[in-house]
Amino acid sequence: MGAEISKQIERRKAIAREKKILVDMLYGQGSEFPGSDYVPPDRANWMSLLNPDEIKINQIVWPGTHDSATNDIGIPLVTRPLAQCQSLSIYQQLRIGARLLDIRVQEHGLVCHGILVSYSVDVVLHDINKFLKETRSEIIVLEIRTEYGHKDPQDFDKYLEDRLGQHLIPQDDQVFSKTISELLPGRVICVWKPREPQLPKAGSGLWSSGYLTDNWIDTDLPWTKFESNIKYLRMQQPVVHRRHFYRVENTATPQADNPIVCVKPVTGRIHPYSRLFMSQCFVRGLGDRLQVLSTDFIDEDFVDACVGLTSARVQGKA
């Protein structure tokens, strides 16, 4: 018992030290970057406002959400805090400006996070289709994967193609160098990651797993996650040479050996520092490598930061 208490005391000290590093960096170096003062007048249509004829897919800094469809997961006040990573519905996330979604499913087509389940994936696709009907030029990257420990839903690839239909942008390496207007009327890049590997052919309505990659760091220590994100981003090519999406997650993860197992207080250790991360990317010469930045509990400020940098790229300022 004494050893466990000592371990937890040391853990609290480590968290405090790492939070202080981020705070000191924020106040010492600031969080400005090209476009950091930009506020989109209409977040639901921010791509349209940046001119679809000019903005290329590889210029966009995609505001993403981690475990996107967990707003109603589990039992309220009981299991929900253990797995909820977003408080907004998929439709609300899209309206606020999110453009990359991370959806986990299990064998029965229910959204899940680990062993906890939420609504049917039908709800996700309904929200996406509703948003697409209300907008004209917004592009969405939709990642759907079978959650670890679960089996693939039966005939799920056919289901996705049926439900998203004409909105799907066919798999094509050339997409990254095209403008939004050149992709229309296609609106959704759907990356399907089944547990049993499948390789959609070029021209397929679904994109294979290699088109959206990341380096997930499983830690509840904010500075450790921050620096790991920088480290792995440094290994990536600049976006103009990349033929896939690379995601950085501004998140921290509860650990099983820690008494604090609810998502919100743990991810809150790094959540306020998304702008600092973007600023540090420029300080360290990595501004041209940012492409997807995802978060738990997305908010307007997070979206504004990503859209601001996108705007600066389109104008040639970044």
Secondary structure, DSSP 4 states (H G I P E B T S, - for coil): -HHHHHHHHHHHHHHHHHHHHHHHHHHHH----TTTT---S-GGGHHHHT-TTT-BGGG--EEEESSTT-TT-S-TTTTHHHH---SS-HHHHHHHT--EEEEEE-TTSEEEETTEEEEEHHHHHHHHHHHHHH-SS--EEEEEEEPTTSPPPTTHHHHHHHHHGGGBPPP-GGGGGSBHHHHTT--EEEEEE-SS---PPTT-SSB-GGGEEE-----S-HHHHHHHHHHHHHTSPPGGG-SSEEEEEE-----TTSS---HHHHHTTTGGGHHHHHHHHHHTT-GGG--EEEESS--HHHHHHHHHHHHHHHTT--
